[in-house]
């Protein structure tokens, strides 16, 4: 999957505290805020798919 300026944009509203935390995490991981969010969502999805029974994955 390729993410970049050509990818569709999605606006997300985050509580100020969560956004600040994500920004600090992104800096610590040397990523942009957008990249940090994408990586975390991909990790969450992979974890969820790994927990689903075989054949139920899409």
Secondary structure, 3 states (H helix, E strand, C coil): CCCCCCCCCCCCCCCHHHHHHHHHHHHHCCCCHHHHHHHHHHHHHHHHHHHCCCCCCC
